[in-house]
Amino acid sequence: MILSVYYRKLFVVGLFFGFAFQLFASRPDWVEKRPVDPQYYIGIGVVQKDNNRDYIQRGKNAALSDLSSEITVNISSELLDIAVEQSGMSKEQIRQEIRTTTKNELEGYELVDTYESRNEYWVYYRLSKALWEMKKQEKLDNAISLSKDLYTSGLAKSESGDVTEAIRFYLQALEPIQKYIAEPLETTVNGQNIYLKNEIYSRLQNTLSSIKLTPVATDIDGKYGMALESPVQVKAEFQGGENESISIGNLPLKFSFIRGDGELVRRVRTNSQGIGGSQVSKITSPENVQIIRANMSLNDLMPKDTSLTLVRNMVQSLAAPQTRIVLNISGLVARIESSESNFGEALEVAYIEPLVKNVLSDRGFSFSEESGNADFLIDIEAQSRKGSVVYGQHVAYVDLNISVLDMRSGEEIYKQSFTDVKGIHLDYERAGLQAFENAGEKLKEDFAPEFLSKIFPE
């Protein structure tokens, strides 16, 4: 019996080692040692297995990534340095983008073998170097041809004085070659040998440096919380040879506050006279001196399907023309007419008027005694009346009316009444003054948010 158990254990152990030996022995050579073949690019991927068979696709992706990394090992260091300088990206970022693009462009690869163990899935792809070079050259030739057509169209537009369309064509000319940005791209244009990408980039730089943006008005007056009476305008001109200036139409401009703040039309196009204007619908900062920047928007001329970060960064690195417009902002002006009396006697020191002034001063208001200078007329009427006496405590009440007239439109934009605002003290005079204080606090709670929301709506 004991001998039988011993043989069964020996059989199980032998079976296990036999299975392990068979499993190890079945591992293909390419798993144990990466193959080298001068005729092929090699891609091998290995991933952990899972239950939903997603590992098969992940294994393929890993193998193709490995394959594409072999293809992009040799990138000209000189071209790479130029791309770094033009784009502001690091060498590794550029390599990674080229590697990703290469992977997406892979075709003609073939599956050599797969291998599965209990926990791993291996995939082996290869791609003929000769086939890859042939396909790549076909695509490169087509890309260069299309880019040259767009570039020469840009040259023609530039010759005819259509600067905006010339820039658009130059930017479009970068799109076909964006996947080959690390290639020399040597070709011939108008009988001259050029490096196409560098020539396009240089042409863009020279064109942009010849564009001048000038404010139509350099200093513009405005009021806090209000719209500017006229648009903020700039003129776009191309500085040609012999001091020749050409007005640039249809040029995309972007307006933005770089000091202060306000609501404005951000993107506009110049008209046929080269003038583009942005309407400022409201000044929302109380700063006295504010600055708006107007700059040419290259993004609005870029092809929408330019996908590579490298090309976009190259374009963004170009110095687009810009200018600045200064705004001189003053606060709104109010005239206050106030009548405040305590039991029929005019107060020597008003309670309500100073409170209203403090609220408005915090929002940049100034005050005038002349109605003709005022943007708003604020009318305040407040009077106290006696109430009862309870256990020696005198009760007084204040009735308060306030209205605000917009002097520019003639419209009453705010009106409020508070009645029976109570004050209690040892005598009527001080009870009346206490009632005025309480009425002022009540007005402050209501007047500040409601009136100011009509002047400065969110």
C-alpha positions as CSV (number, residue, x, y, z in Angstrom):
1,M,0.0,0.0,0.0
2,I,2.8,2.4,1.0
3,L,4.7,1.5,-2.2
4,S,1.6,2.3,-4.3
5,V,1.3,5.8,-2.8
6,Y,5.0,6.4,-3.4
7,Y,4.7,5.5,-7.1
8,R,1.7,7.7,-7.5
9,K,3.6,10.7,-6.1
10,L,6.6,9.9,-8.3
11,F,4.3,9.8,-11.3
12,V,2.8,13.2,-10.5
13,V,6.2,14.8,-10.0
14,G,7.5,13.3,-13.2
15,L,4.4,14.5,-15.1
16,F,4.9,18.0,-13.8
17,F,8.6,18.2,-14.8
18,G,7.7,16.6,-18.1
19,F,5.1,19.3,-18.8
20,A,7.4,22.1,-17.6
21,F,10.2,20.7,-19.9
22,Q,7.8,20.5,-22.8
23,L,6.6,24.0,-22.2
24,F,10.1,25.5,-21.9
25,A,11.3,23.5,-24.9
26,S,8.4,24.8,-27.0
27,R,9.4,28.5,-26.6
28,P,10.5,29.6,-30.0
29,D,14.0,31.0,-30.6
30,W,12.7,34.5,-31.3
31,V,11.3,34.6,-27.8
32,E,14.6,33.6,-26.2
33,K,16.7,35.9,-28.4
34,R,15.7,38.8,-30.5
35,P,16.3,38.0,-34.2
36,V,18.4,40.2,-36.5
37,D,17.7,40.3,-40.2
38,P,19.3,42.9,-42.5
39,Q,16.3,42.6,-44.9
40,Y,13.6,43.3,-42.4
41,Y,12.6,45.6,-39.6
42,I,11.6,43.5,-36.6
43,G,8.8,44.1,-34.1
44,I,8.2,41.9,-31.1
45,G,5.6,42.6,-28.4
46,V,4.8,40.8,-25.2
47,V,1.9,41.4,-22.9
48,Q,0.3,39.8,-19.9
49,K,-2.8,37.7,-20.8
50,D,-6.3,38.4,-19.5
51,N,-9.6,36.7,-19.7
52,N,-11.4,38.8,-22.3
53,R,-8.7,38.3,-25.0
54,D,-7.9,42.0,-25.1
55,Y,-4.3,40.9,-24.8
56,I,-4.2,39.9,-28.5
57,Q,-4.8,43.5,-29.7
58,R,-2.5,44.8,-27.0
59,G,0.2,42.4,-28.1
60,K,-0.2,43.6,-31.7
61,N,0.1,47.2,-30.7
62,A,3.2,46.5,-28.6
63,A,4.8,44.7,-31.5
64,L,4.0,47.5,-34.0
65,S,5.3,50.1,-31.6
66,D,8.5,48.1,-31.4
67,L,8.7,47.9,-35.2
68,S,8.2,51.6,-35.7
69,S,10.9,52.4,-33.1
70,E,13.4,50.4,-35.2
71,I,12.5,52.5,-38.3
72,T,12.9,55.8,-36.6
73,V,16.2,55.2,-34.9
74,N,18.2,57.2,-37.4
75,I,17.1,60.8,-37.5
76,S,19.5,63.4,-38.7
77,S,20.9,65.2,-35.6
78,E,21.2,68.5,-37.6
79,L,17.5,68.3,-38.7
80,L,16.5,67.4,-35.2
81,D,18.3,70.4,-33.8
82,I,16.5,72.7,-36.3
83,A,13.2,71.2,-35.3
84,V,13.9,71.7,-31.6
85,E,14.8,75.4,-32.3
86,Q,11.7,76.0,-34.4
87,S,9.2,74.2,-32.3
88,G,10.5,74.6,-28.7
89,M,9.9,70.9,-28.1
90,S,12.6,68.6,-26.7
91,K,14.4,66.0,-28.8
92,E,12.6,63.2,-27.1
93,Q,9.2,64.8,-27.6
94,I,10.0,65.1,-31.3
95,R,11.2,61.5,-31.6
96,Q,8.1,60.3,-29.8
97,E,5.8,62.2,-32.2
98,I,7.7,60.9,-35.2
99,R,7.6,57.4,-33.8
100,T,3.8,57.6,-33.3
101,T,3.3,59.0,-36.8
102,T,5.4,56.2,-38.2
103,K,3.4,53.6,-36.4
104,N,0.2,55.0,-37.8
105,E,1.6,54.9,-41.3
106,L,2.8,51.3,-41.1
107,E,1.7,49.1,-43.9
108,G,3.0,45.9,-45.6
109,Y,4.1,44.3,-42.4
110,E,3.5,40.6,-41.9
111,L,2.9,38.3,-39.0
112,V,5.7,35.9,-38.5
113,D,4.6,34.0,-35.4
114,T,2.8,34.2,-32.1
115,Y,3.5,32.4,-28.8
116,E,1.4,31.9,-25.7
117,S,2.4,30.7,-22.3
118,R,0.1,30.5,-19.3
119,N,0.5,34.2,-18.4
120,E,2.1,35.9,-21.5
121,Y,1.2,36.5,-25.1
122,W,4.0,37.2,-27.6
123,V,3.7,38.6,-31.2
124,Y,6.4,38.7,-33.9
125,Y,6.0,41.1,-36.9
126,R,8.4,42.0,-39.6
127,L,8.5,44.5,-42.4
128,S,10.6,44.4,-45.5
129,K,13.0,47.3,-45.5
130,A,12.9,47.5,-49.3
131,L,9.1,47.6,-49.3
132,W,9.0,50.2,-46.5
133,E,11.5,52.4,-48.3
134,M,9.6,52.1,-51.6
135,K,6.2,53.0,-49.9
136,K,7.8,55.8,-47.9
137,Q,9.4,57.3,-51.0
138,E,6.0,57.2,-52.9
139,K,4.3,59.0,-50.0
140,L,7.2,61.4,-49.6
141,D,7.2,62.3,-53.3
142,N,3.4,62.9,-53.3
143,A,3.7,65.0,-50.1
144,I,6.5,67.1,-51.6
145,S,4.6,67.6,-54.8
146,L,1.4,68.8,-53.1
147,S,3.4,71.0,-50.7
148,K,5.3,72.6,-53.6
149,D,2.0,73.4,-55.4
150,L,0.6,75.1,-52.3
151,Y,3.9,76.9,-51.7
152,T,4.1,78.2,-55.2
153,S,0.5,79.3,-55.0
154,G,1.5,81.3,-51.9
155,L,4.3,82.9,-53.8
156,A,1.9,83.9,-56.6
157,K,-0.5,85.4,-54.0
158,S,2.4,87.3,-52.4
159,E,3.4,88.7,-55.8
160,S,-0.2,89.9,-56.4
161,G,-0.3,91.7,-53.0
162,D,-2.8,89.3,-51.4
163,V,-0.8,88.8,-48.2
164,T,-3.5,87.0,-46.2
165,E,-4.0,84.3,-48.8
166,A,-0.2,84.0,-49.3
167,I,0.2,83.2,-45.6
168,R,-2.7,80.7,-45.7
169,F,-1.1,78.9,-48.6
170,Y,2.3,78.8,-46.8
171,L,0.6,77.3,-43.7
172,Q,-1.3,74.8,-45.9
173,A,2.0,73.8,-47.5
174,L,3.3,72.6,-44.2
175,E,0.4,70.1,-43.8
176,P,1.4,67.5,-46.5
177,I,5.0,67.3,-45.2
178,Q,4.1,67.4,-41.5
179,K,4.8,63.6,-41.2
180,Y,8.2,64.0,-42.8
181,I,9.4,67.0,-40.8
182,A,12.7,65.3,-39.9
183,E,13.5,64.6,-43.5
184,P,15.7,66.9,-45.7
185,L,12.8,67.4,-48.2
186,E,15.2,68.7,-50.9
187,T,13.5,69.7,-54.1
188,T,13.4,72.3,-56.9
189,V,11.2,75.4,-57.1
190,N,11.5,77.9,-59.9
191,G,14.8,76.4,-61.0
192,Q,16.4,76.6,-57.5
193,N,17.3,73.8,-55.2
194,I,15.7,74.3,-51.7
195,Y,15.0,72.4,-48.5
196,L,11.2,72.7,-48.7
197,K,10.3,72.9,-45.0
198,N,13.0,75.4,-44.2
199,E,12.0,77.5,-47.2
200,I,8.3,77.6,-46.2
201,Y,9.2,78.4,-42.6
202,S,11.6,81.2,-43.7
203,R,9.0,82.6,-46.1
204,L,6.5,82.7,-43.3
205,Q,8.9,84.5,-41.0
206,N,9.8,87.1,-43.6
207,T,6.2,87.8,-44.5
208,L,5.1,88.2,-40.9
209,S,8.0,90.5,-40.1
210,S,6.9,92.7,-42.9
211,I,3.4,93.2,-41.5
212,K,2.8,96.2,-39.4
213,L,-0.3,96.7,-37.1
214,T,-0.9,100.4,-36.2
215,P,-3.7,101.7,-33.9
216,V,-6.1,104.0,-35.7
217,A,-6.4,105.9,-32.3
218,T,-3.7,105.5,-29.7
219,D,-5.4,106.9,-26.6
220,I,-9.1,106.3,-26.2
221,D,-11.3,107.6,-23.4
222,G,-13.9,105.5,-21.7
223,K,-15.9,105.0,-18.5
224,Y,-15.8,102.2,-16.0
225,G,-18.8,99.9,-16.4
226,M,-19.8,101.4,-19.8
227,A,-19.2,100.5,-23.4
228,L,-16.7,102.4,-25.5
229,E,-18.4,104.8,-27.9
230,S,-16.4,103.6,-30.9
231,P,-14.6,100.3,-31.8
232,V,-11.0,99.8,-31.0
233,Q,-9.4,99.8,-34.5
234,V,-6.0,98.9,-36.0
235,K,-4.7,99.1,-39.5
236,A,-2.7,96.2,-41.1
237,E,-0.1,97.0,-43.7
238,F,2.5,95.1,-45.6
239,Q,5.8,96.9,-45.8
240,G,7.2,96.2,-49.3
241,G,10.3,97.4,-51.1
242,E,11.1,101.1,-51.4
243,N,8.8,102.0,-48.4
244,E,5.8,100.7,-50.3
245,S,2.8,99.9,-48.0
246,I,-0.1,97.7,-49.0
247,S,-3.3,97.5,-46.9
248,I,-4.0,93.9,-45.9
249,G,-7.6,92.8,-46.1
250,N,-9.2,89.7,-44.5
251,L,-6.4,89.4,-42.0
252,P,-7.5,87.6,-38.8
253,L,-6.9,89.6,-35.6
254,K,-7.3,88.8,-32.0
255,F,-8.0,91.4,-29.4
256,S,-7.5,90.9,-25.6
257,F,-6.9,93.0,-22.5
258,I,-3.4,92.8,-21.1
259,R,-4.1,95.4,-18.5
260,G,-7.5,96.0,-17.0
261,D,-10.4,94.0,-18.2
262,G,-13.6,94.3,-20.2
263,E,-16.0,92.5,-22.6
264,L,-15.0,92.8,-26.2
265,V,-15.2,91.1,-29.6
266,R,-12.1,89.0,-29.6
267,R,-11.7,87.8,-33.2
268,V,-12.3,90.0,-36.2
269,R,-11.0,90.3,-39.8
270,T,-9.6,93.4,-41.5
271,N,-11.7,95.1,-44.2
272,S,-10.5,95.9,-47.7
273,Q,-8.7,99.0,-46.3
274,G,-6.8,96.8,-43.9
275,I,-8.8,98.1,-40.8
276,G,-10.1,95.7,-38.2
277,G,-12.1,96.9,-35.1
278,S,-13.3,95.3,-31.9
279,Q,-16.3,96.7,-30.1
280,V,-15.8,96.9,-26.3
281,S,-19.3,96.4,-24.8
282,K,-18.2,97.1,-21.2
283,I,-15.2,98.1,-19.2
284,T,-15.2,95.8,-16.1
285,S,-12.0,97.0,-14.4
286,P,-11.8,100.3,-12.5
287,E,-8.1,100.8,-13.4
288,N,-7.5,104.3,-14.9
289,V,-5.1,103.1,-17.6
290,Q,-5.9,99.9,-19.4
291,I,-4.3,98.3,-22.5
292,I,-5.7,96.2,-25.2
293,R,-3.4,94.1,-27.4
294,A,-4.3,93.4,-31.0
295,N,-2.3,90.6,-32.7
296,M,-2.6,88.6,-35.9
297,S,-4.1,85.2,-35.3
298,L,-2.1,82.5,-37.2
299,N,-4.4,79.8,-35.8
300,D,-7.3,81.2,-37.8
301,L,-5.3,80.6,-41.0
302,M,-4.1,77.1,-40.1
303,P,-5.6,74.0,-41.8
304,K,-8.1,72.5,-39.3
305,D,-6.7,69.0,-39.7
306,T,-3.1,69.8,-38.9
307,S,-2.7,67.2,-36.3
308,L,1.0,67.1,-35.3
309,T,2.0,69.1,-32.2
310,L,5.4,69.6,-33.8
311,V,4.0,71.6,-36.8
312,R,1.6,73.6,-34.6
313,N,4.4,74.5,-32.2
314,M,6.5,75.6,-35.1
315,V,3.8,77.9,-36.3
316,Q,3.2,79.2,-32.7
317,S,6.9,80.0,-32.4
318,L,6.6,82.5,-35.3
319,A,6.5,86.1,-34.2
320,A,3.1,87.3,-35.2
321,P,2.7,91.1,-35.6
322,Q,0.9,92.9,-32.8
323,T,0.2,96.4,-31.4
324,R,-1.3,97.9,-28.3
325,I,-4.1,100.5,-27.7
326,V,-4.2,102.5,-24.5
327,L,-7.6,103.2,-22.8
328,N,-8.0,106.1,-20.4
329,I,-10.8,105.1,-18.1
330,S,-12.6,107.4,-15.7
331,G,-15.2,106.5,-13.1
332,L,-18.9,107.2,-13.5
333,V,-20.1,110.6,-12.1
334,A,-23.1,111.0,-9.8
335,R,-24.8,114.0,-8.5
336,I,-26.6,113.5,-5.2
337,E,-29.5,115.6,-4.0
338,S,-30.3,114.8,-0.4
339,S,-32.9,116.0,2.1
340,E,-32.5,114.5,5.6
341,S,-34.5,115.9,8.6
342,N,-34.9,114.8,12.1
343,F,-38.5,115.7,13.3
344,G,-38.6,118.5,10.8
345,E,-35.1,119.9,11.4
346,A,-32.5,119.5,8.7
347,L,-29.6,117.3,9.9
348,E,-26.3,119.1,10.3
349,V,-24.5,115.9,9.5
350,A,-26.3,113.7,7.0
351,Y,-26.5,109.9,7.6
352,I,-27.7,108.5,4.3
353,E,-25.8,110.6,1.7
354,P,-22.3,109.7,3.0
355,L,-23.2,106.1,3.1
356,V,-24.3,106.2,-0.5
357,K,-21.1,108.0,-1.5
358,N,-18.9,105.4,0.2
359,V,-20.7,102.6,-1.6
360,L,-20.2,104.3,-5.0
361,S,-16.7,105.5,-4.3
362,D,-15.6,101.8,-3.9
363,R,-16.8,101.2,-7.4
364,G,-14.9,104.1,-8.9
365,F,-17.6,106.8,-8.9
366,S,-16.8,110.5,-8.5
367,F,-19.3,113.2,-7.6
368,S,-20.3,116.5,-9.1
369,E,-22.5,119.4,-8.1
370,E,-23.4,120.0,-11.7
371,S,-26.1,117.9,-13.3
372,G,-24.6,118.4,-16.7
373,N,-21.5,116.6,-15.7
374,A,-23.3,113.7,-14.0
375,D,-24.1,110.2,-15.4
376,F,-26.6,109.6,-12.6
377,L,-28.8,111.8,-10.5
378,I,-29.5,110.3,-7.1
379,D,-32.4,111.7,-5.1
380,I,-32.6,111.0,-1.3
381,E,-35.4,112.0,1.0
382,A,-35.4,110.8,4.6
383,Q,-37.3,112.2,7.6
384,S,-38.0,110.9,11.1
385,R,-41.2,111.0,13.2
386,K,-42.0,110.4,16.8
387,G,-43.4,107.2,18.1
388,S,-44.4,106.2,21.6
389,V,-42.6,106.3,24.9
390,V,-42.4,102.9,26.7
391,Y,-40.8,102.7,30.2
392,G,-38.7,105.8,29.5
393,Q,-37.5,104.5,26.1
394,H,-38.4,106.8,23.2
395,V,-39.3,105.3,19.9
396,A,-38.8,107.1,16.6
397,Y,-39.3,106.0,13.0
398,V,-37.6,107.0,9.7
399,D,-39.2,106.9,6.3
400,L,-36.6,106.8,3.5
401,N,-37.1,107.2,-0.3
402,I,-34.3,107.0,-2.9
403,S,-34.4,107.0,-6.6
404,V,-31.7,107.0,-9.3
405,L,-32.1,108.6,-12.7
406,D,-29.8,107.7,-15.6
407,M,-29.0,111.1,-17.0
408,R,-28.0,109.7,-20.4
409,S,-31.2,107.9,-21.1
410,G,-33.6,109.8,-18.8
411,E,-34.7,106.5,-17.3
412,E,-35.3,105.9,-13.6
413,I,-33.2,102.7,-13.1
414,Y,-33.6,102.3,-9.3
415,K,-36.3,103.3,-6.8
416,Q,-36.8,102.1,-3.2
417,S,-38.7,103.1,-0.1
418,F,-38.2,102.1,3.5
419,T,-40.9,103.0,6.0
420,D,-41.1,102.7,9.8
421,V,-37.5,102.0,10.4
422,K,-37.3,102.0,14.2
423,G,-34.9,103.7,16.5
424,I,-35.0,103.5,20.4
425,H,-33.2,105.7,22.9
426,L,-33.6,107.7,26.1
427,D,-34.9,110.8,24.2
428,Y,-36.5,111.5,20.9
429,E,-33.6,113.3,19.2
430,R,-31.2,110.4,19.8
431,A,-33.9,107.9,19.0
432,G,-34.4,109.7,15.6
433,L,-30.7,109.5,14.9
434,Q,-30.6,105.8,15.8
435,A,-33.5,105.3,13.4
436,F,-31.4,107.1,10.7
437,E,-28.5,104.8,11.4
438,N,-30.7,101.7,11.1
439,A,-32.3,103.0,7.9
440,G,-28.8,103.5,6.5
441,E,-27.8,100.0,7.2
442,K,-31.0,98.7,5.7
443,L,-30.4,100.8,2.6
444,K,-26.8,99.6,2.3
445,E,-28.0,96.0,2.2
446,D,-30.4,96.7,-0.6
447,F,-29.0,99.6,-2.6
448,A,-25.5,98.3,-3.1
449,P,-26.3,95.0,-4.8
450,E,-29.5,96.1,-6.6
451,F,-28.4,99.4,-8.0
452,L,-24.8,98.3,-8.9
453,S,-26.2,95.1,-10.6
454,K,-28.0,97.4,-13.0
455,I,-24.9,99.4,-13.7
456,F,-22.5,96.4,-13.7
457,P,-24.5,93.3,-14.5
458,E,-22.5,90.0,-14.2
